Amino acid sequence: MDSKRFTLGEALTLVAAYLGLFVGLIDANAVNLALPAIRADLGGGISGAQWTVDAYNIAFAAMLLTSGSLGDRLGRRRVLRIGLTAFVVASVACAAAPSLSVLLAARAVQGVAAAVMLPQGLAIAAAAFPDPVQRGRATAAWAVAAATSAAIGPILGGVLTDTAGWRFIFWLNMPVGLLAVAMTRRLPESRDNADSPVDIRGQSLAAFALAALTLVLVEGHTMTPVWTALLAVAAAVGAVGFIASQRGAAHPMLPLDLFRSRRLSAALFATFAMTFGIYGMLLVNSFVFQQQRGATALVTALWFLPMPVSYLVLIPFVNALTHRIGPRLPMTAGLCLMAAGLLLYALVGPHARIGLLVLSFVLAGAGLALNTGPAVGLAMASIPLRRAGLASGVVNLARLVGITVGVAVLGSAMATAGAHAAMMIGAAVQLSGAAVAARWGREASATTSGSRREVSHA
């Protein structure tokens, strides 16, 4: 296999594998810009807007690990096709939702469908390109797909919200999703661990713990102290029960031995910190620009565009840099740059000159480029290839938990203390991620040259 470039057939394989990711992330980024319009149409206040995001993310995060393992067992292409089909059906339900409660239920189903489809693309690519150099390039292509969706999603959401209405964001998923289903015909089938059973107990405990935690973070400031404390205890009990179930299970959903690798732990925490701050920033900025600055959804998206464009432009340079020096320093620098972007936003305030806010978006986008590919590549390289579906699920779980908790925490902080406090919290979490990447990522730099070659090309 030519390690320098992909053939046309290999490139089409990557397009088919990642189109589900592209559809899912465009939807997620577009919906962020439509939240004020959804609130105006269906009600629910700030917490309703948070739940429009988190109903999707909780279901997504709770199902990711099981879905990744299902692909390993049942066939990754087959599970991808099932997920894409369910995503299209759930999107139609979102588009037709007559009330907020129906929309949230449909968003939860959409999240389950996204969890079923998204891990399969990265796992299919890992299985299709076992050569470390080609796999690194395939991971970089994953980052490009994510960056492109981040650039297109907000603009698409703004255009559709301003011209046709927020429901058309979901209607659009139908033709694109059906195209993605058709393209999966060309994908090779791959599977491992075909005889392993599904960990129902672990799945149930994970979903319960995450839902209880998000409920505390989103609604805790509106509840009585007793209810808040009870839910917090329930979340803790669910988390402890999940860990205990994984220790004792013959076929655990999340094998805890994976976390003996500091490389993996550093990559996952860096991914969590990254999405915690960035998606919280998206939520805060969407409301600030549309409600406090009087901007339309489209204008808000256009002002935010420098972030994904910076991300997209820098990916090739980051890939080359990581090839030379390894993932630790790019990850650390990326999280610091993202934190600098959030701190600048916090210091100048949402009513500052637009140039200063755009600079904060550019810093955040540059940080995303430096962190995303290296962190994903490091995580995937830390888990055996035969567990590619699980590896992809773990990576996406870190992303989704970061998004879910970030939206809940920063949205609540904005509602109670203002945008300044929300951005400061996001920056603090990202700086803690930089510290972990700098310290635990050292192990990645000290690995054998063969391992480093595999990681650094991501």
N, C-alpha and C positions, 0 to 999 in steps of 0.2 A: 504493500500500500504506500502510495506517495505521501510522505510526511509533510510536504511543502504546501499542498493545496488539495481541496476537495474536487473530485470529478463532478460532472453535472448530476449524475445519479446520486452521489453521496450528498450533494447540496440539496437536492429535492427530498432526500430522506430526512435531512434536518428540518426542512420547511414543514414537512408532514408531521414530524415528531413535535415540533414546537408551536404549531398553529393553535393547538388547544391552549397552551400557555398564553399566546398572544391574545386570543379571544377573551380568556378569563381576566387578564390584567388590563386590557382596554376597558372592559366592563367596570372593573373596580376603580380605575382612575377616572372614568367618565362619571360614575355615580357620585364621586366626591364633589364635583362641580355642580351637580344637580341637587344637592342636599337642601339648600334654602328653598328651591322651587318645590321639592317634595314636601317639605314642612309646610309651605304655604298652601299646598293643595290638600294634603291629608292630615295636617296638624301634628301634634306630638312634641313640639318644642325642641330644644337642643338635645334632650335625651332621646327623643324619637329619631333625630338625625343620627345620633351615635348608634342606636340600635339598628338602623338601616344598614350601617357598615358592619356592626358587630354580630348581628344575626347570621350574616354570611360568614364572617370570619370565625366565629365559634364553631359552627358546623364544619367549616373547612378544616380548622386546626384539629378538631376532635377526631376526624375521620382520616387524616393524612397518613398516619403510620400504618393503619390497617389497610388502606387503599394501596399504599406502596407495596406492602407485603402481598396483597391480593394479586397485583400485577406479576410479582415474582412467581407466584404459584399457578395462577390461572392463564397467564399469557398477557404480556404488557400491551400488545396491540388490541387484543379483545377488550381488556378493561378500559383502555383509552376510548374505544368506540362507544362503549356503554356510557362512560362519563360524559362524552360529548353530546350524545343523544339526550341524556337526562338534563344537561345544562340548557339545551335548546328549549326543551319542554318547560323547565322552570323559568326561563327568561320570558316565555310567552305569558306565564302566570303572573310574573312581576309586572309586565306591561299592561295587563288587564286588571290589576288589583283595584278593587273599589274602595278599599280602606287601608289604613296603616297596618292594622293587625294582619290582614291578608297579605300585604306586601312583605311584612316581616317573615311570615310563614313561608312565602315563596322564596324569599332571599335565603332562608335557612336551607331549603331544598336545593337551591342553586349552589350554596356553599358545599353541600354534600357532593353534588355532581362535580364541582370544580376540584374537590379533594380526590375524587376518583380519577379524574383525567390528568391533572397537572403533574403528579409525580412520574407518570408513565413516559412522558416525552424525554425527560432527562435520563431516565433509566434505559429507554430504548437507545438513546444516543451513546450512553456508556457501554452498552452491550454491542452496538454496531461498530464502535471504534475503540477496540481494546488497546491499540497502540497508544502509549502515554502522550505522545506529541499530538496525534489526531484527536484524542479524547480532550486534551487541553483546548484545542481549537474548537471542538464541539461545545465545550463549556463556555468559551468566549462568545460563540454564536448564541448560546442561551442568554448571556448577558446583553447581547445586542437586541435580541427579541424583547427582553424585559425593558430595555431602554427605549426602544421604538414605541412600545405600547405606552410607556410613561409619557412620551412626547405627544403621541396622537390622542390618547385617551382623554386628557383634559380639554383639548381643543374640540374634539368630537362631542364631548359632553356639553361644552359651552354652546357650540353651534346648534345642536339638537334642542337643548333646553330653551334657548332664546328664540328659535325659529319654529320648531315643531312640537316642543313639549318634552318633558323628561321621560315620558313613557317610550319614546322612540329610541332611547338608549338601549332598552331591552328588546324592542322589536328588531333592531339591527342584528342582534345576536343570532336570529333565526337563519338568515341566508349565509352568514359567515360561518356559523356552526355547522350547517349542512355541508358547506364546502369542505370544512375540516374533516368531517366524517368521510366524505368521498375520497379525500387525499390519503387517508390512512390505509387505503387498499394497497398502496405501494410499500408499506412498512413491513420489515421482516418481523416474524413472531419470535419472541424469546421468553424463556421462563426458567426459574430455578425453584428449589424447595417446594415441589409440587404437592408433597404429602403433608405439609405442616398445617395444622388447624388454625382457625381464626380465634384470636384471644378476645372473646366476648366480654369477659369480666374486666379486663384491662381497658377495653374500648369504652365500656359503660362508666367506669370510674374516671377516666380521663375527661370524658364529655361532661360529667357531673361537676368535677373540680373546676374546669375551665369556665363553665356557665356560671357557677356560683361566684367565682372570683370576678368575672366581668360584671355581674349584677351588682356586686359591692362597689366596684370602681365607677360604674356609670350612674347608679341610682343611690349610692350610699349617702350622699349629701342631702337627699330628700327623704330618707327613712328615719325612723326613730333609732336611737343608739342601740336599743335591744335587738331590733331586726338586723341592723348592720353587723353587730357582733355575732349573731347567730349564723348569718350567711358567711361571715369570715371564718368562723369555726368550721362550718360545713365544707368550705373550700379547702381548708387545711386538712380536714379529715379525709376528704376525697383524694387529695394529693398524696397523703401518707398511705392511704389504702392502695392507690395506684402503684406506688413504689414497691409496697409489700407484695402486691400481686405479681409484679414483674420479677421480683426476686424468686418467688416460689413457682412460677409457671414453667412448664416443660417447653412451651413454645411462646415466649413472651412477645407482646406487640413491640416493645422497645427493650431489647437486650441491654441491661445496664452495664455489661462489660465493655460496651462501646466507649463509655465515658472514662475509661482508664487512659485513653489517649488525650493528652492535653492539646494536641493539634486539633482534634475534633471539637473539644470543649471551647477552645479559643475561637474557632471558626463559627460555631453556633452562637456564642455570646456576642461576637462582633455582628453577626447577621441580625440577631434580636435587637441590639442597640441601634443599629442602622435604621431598621423599619420602625422602631418605636418613635424615634425623633422625626423621621421624614414624613410618615403618614399622619402623625399628630400635627405636624406643620401644615400639611395639605388641608386637614380639616379646619384648623384655626384660620388659615389664610383665606379659605373659601368664604367663611362667614364674615371675617373682617373686611375683605374687599367688597363683598356684595351688600353687607348691611351697614357698615360704618363709612366706607368710601363711596358707596352708591354705584359701584361698577356692575355691569351685567356679567352673566356667567361666562360669556365668550371673552370679554375684556379681562376678566380674572384669569382665565386660562392662558391668554396671550402674555400677560405680565409674568405668569409663572413659567412660561416656556423656556427661559434661559436655563432652568435647572435640568430638565431632561436633555436639552440640546448639548449642554456641557458634558453631561454624562455620556451621551452617544458619541460625541466627537473624541473624547479622551480614551475610550475603550481600547482602540488599537495600541496606543502609547502605553497604557497600563499593562496590556498583555506582554509587550516587549520588555517593559521594566521588570515585571514579575519573573519573566524568563531569566533575566540576568541576576536578580538579587533575592528571589524568593518572595513569598507572600506576606511575611511578617511586617516589614516596613510599609508597604503600600496599604495594608489594612489599618495599621496604626495611624498613618498620615491621613487616610481617608476619613476615619472617625473624628480625628481632630479638626479637619476642614469642615465636616458637617456640623460639628459642635460650634465652630467659629461662625458659620452661617446662621445658626439659631441664636447665638449670643448677639450677633449684630442686629438681627431682627428684634430681639428683646430690648436692646439698648436704645435703638433709634425709635422704636415704637411703630405700630401699624399705620400711623398717619404721617410718617416721615416722607421725605422726598422719594419719589419712586425709584430713582437711581440707586439709593442705598438699599432699598428692599430687593431690587434686582441683583445687586452685588451679593446679598445674602443667599439668593437662590443659586447664583453661579457657584459660590463656595460649597453649597450643599450638593449641587450636581457633580462638581469635581470630586468631592468626597465619596459620593455614591460610586463613581467610576473606579476610584482607587480601592474601594472595599468590596464591591459586589463580586466580581469575577474571582479575585484571589480567595475570598472567604468560601465561595461555593466550591471552587476547585480544591481547596485544602480539605474541606469537609468530605467531598466525594472521594478524594484520594486516601482518606483515613479509614474507609470502610471497604472490605473486600468486594471485588467486582460481582461475585455471586449474590451479593446483597444489594445490588444496584437500586432496586425499587425501594427498599428500606432506606438506603442512603438518601435518595431523592426525597422521600417522605420526611426524614429528619431535617434536611435542609429547609424544605418548605414549611415544616412545622415551626422552626425557629423564626422564619420570616412572618408567619401568620400570627404567632403568639405576640411577636413584637408589634405588629399592626394592631391587633385586638387590644392589647394592654395600652399601647400608645394612644390610640384613639380614645379609649375610655378615660385614661388618666389626664391627658392633655385637654380633651374636651371638657371634662369636669373642672379642671383647673381654669380653663378659659371662662366657664360659666360662673365660677365663684370668685376668682381672683384676677381675671383678665388675661389678655394675650401675652403680656410680659412674663407673668408667672409660668404660663404654659411653656413658652419657649425656653425659659431657664431650666425647667425640669427636663425637657427634651435634651438640652445641651449637656446637662449633668450625666444623664444616662449614657450618652454617646462618649463622653470623656471616660467614663468607667469602662466602656467597651474598648476604648483605645488602650487603657492601662492593661486590660486582660490580654489583648492582642500582642502588646509589646512584651509582656512577661511570659505568657504561656506559648506564644508563637515562636519563642526561641528554640523550642524542641524541633520545630519544623526546619529551622536553619541548620540544626545539628544532625539531621537524618542522613542516611546514605545518599550518594549522588544519584542513584537510580530513583529513589523515592522523591528526591528533590526535583528531579527532572520532570516527573509526572505532575507534581504540585505546581511548579512554577509556570508551566505552560497554561494553567487555567487562568 
